[in-house]
Amino acid sequence: RMHKSLLDVNPAIVRITRKVKQEKDGGIFEAVEDIGEITARIYFKGETNIPSIVTGDAGEKQEDEKYGMVVEWNVDIKADSQCRDYIRCELGDFEALSVHELRYRGKCWGKIVELRRIL
C-alpha cells in the first residue's frame, strides 16, 4: 500500500521504448520495440558530489543531476547492456540506467528505476 500511495503522489503517463542489440549476419543492429504506456512517478534525486561524464552524439559533457522513477511490480522495464529502455513523458526523455526490485519475503512489490535525462 505504501508503494501505491507513493505512485499516487505525482503520477505521470510515460511511454516506454526498448532498444535491443541483436546480432544478424555477422553484424550488430538495434531493434526498437514500443512497450507501451504505463503510470509511473518520476522524481528528481538531486546532485551528486562527483559528476559523471556522459558521451553522446555531440561529444562529452558532465552530468550531475539524477532522476528516479517508481513503477508497479509488474511493469516490464529493462536496463542492461543488450536491452535498454527509454522513457518519454511530459517532463522530457530519459534513459533507464538500472532497475531495482523492491522485495519482501521473496515477493516483488515494486520497482525503482534510476534514470538519466536525454537532452
URURTA-V248834 format. One record per residue. N is the residue number from 1. RES is the residue in three letters. SS is DSSP state (alpha for helix, beta for strand, coil for the rest). OMEGA is omega in radians with two decimals (999 if undefined). Layout:
BEGIN
n=(N/N)
res=(RES/RES)
ss=(SS/SS)
omega=(OMEGA/OMEGA)
END
This chain:
BEGIN
n=(1/2/3/4/5/6/7/8/9/10/11/12/13/14/15/16/17/18/19/20/21/22/23/24/25/26/27/28/29/30/31/32/33/34/35/36/37/38/39/40/41/42/43/44/45/46/47/48/49/50/51/52/53/54/55/56/57/58/59/60/61/62/63/64/65/66/67/68/69/70/71/72/73/74/75/76/77/78/79/80/81/82/83/84/85/86/87/88/89/90/91/92/93/94/95/96/97/98/99/100/101/102/103/104/105/106/107/108/109/110/111/112/113/114/115/116/117/118/119)
res=(ARG/MET/HIS/LYS/SER/LEU/LEU/ASP/VAL/ASN/PRO/ALA/ILE/VAL/ARG/ILE/THR/ARG/LYS/VAL/LYS/GLN/GLU/LYS/ASP/GLY/GLY/ILE/PHE/GLU/ALA/VAL/GLU/ASP/ILE/GLY/GLU/ILE/THR/ALA/ARG/ILE/TYR/PHE/LYS/GLY/GLU/THR/ASN/ILE/PRO/SER/ILE/VAL/THR/GLY/ASP/ALA/GLY/GLU/LYS/GLN/GLU/ASP/GLU/LYS/TYR/GLY/MET/VAL/VAL/GLU/TRP/ASN/VAL/ASP/ILE/LYS/ALA/ASP/SER/GLN/CYS/ARG/ASP/TYR/ILE/ARG/CYS/GLU/LEU/GLY/ASP/PHE/GLU/ALA/LEU/SER/VAL/HIS/GLU/LEU/ARG/TYR/ARG/GLY/LYS/CYS/TRP/GLY/LYS/ILE/VAL/GLU/LEU/ARG/ARG/ILE/LEU)
ss=(coil/alpha/alpha/alpha/alpha/alpha/alpha/alpha/alpha/coil/coil/beta/beta/beta/beta/beta/beta/beta/beta/beta/beta/beta/beta/beta/coil/coil/beta/beta/beta/beta/beta/beta/beta/beta/beta/beta/beta/beta/beta/beta/beta/beta/beta/beta/beta/beta/beta/beta/beta/beta/beta/beta/beta/beta/beta/beta/coil/coil/beta/beta/beta/beta/beta/beta/beta/beta/beta/beta/beta/beta/beta/coil/coil/coil/coil/coil/coil/coil/beta/coil/coil/coil/beta/beta/beta/beta/beta/beta/beta/coil/coil/beta/beta/beta/beta/beta/beta/beta/beta/beta/beta/beta/beta/beta/coil/coil/beta/beta/beta/beta/beta/beta/beta/beta/beta/beta/beta/beta/coil)
omega=(-3.14/-3.14/3.10/3.11/3.07/3.08/-3.08/-3.11/-3.10/-3.05/3.08/3.03/-3.13/3.07/-3.13/3.03/-3.09/3.03/-3.10/3.07/-3.13/3.09/3.14/3.11/3.09/3.11/3.12/3.07/-3.12/3.03/-3.12/3.12/3.04/-3.11/3.10/-3.12/3.08/3.00/-3.11/3.02/3.09/-3.11/3.14/-3.10/3.13/-3.09/3.04/3.13/-3.09/3.12/3.09/3.13/-3.09/3.11/3.13/-3.14/-3.08/-3.14/-3.11/3.04/3.07/-3.12/-3.13/3.09/3.14/3.10/3.09/3.12/3.09/3.12/3.10/-3.08/-3.02/3.14/3.11/3.14/-3.05/3.09/3.04/-3.02/-3.11/-3.03/-3.05/3.14/3.12/-3.03/3.06/3.11/-3.11/3.11/-3.14/-3.13/-3.09/3.05/3.10/3.14/3.11/3.13/3.14/3.08/3.05/-3.03/3.03/-3.10/3.06/-3.12/3.09/3.14/3.10/3.11/3.03/-3.10/3.04/-3.06/2.97/-3.14/3.10/-3.12/999)
END
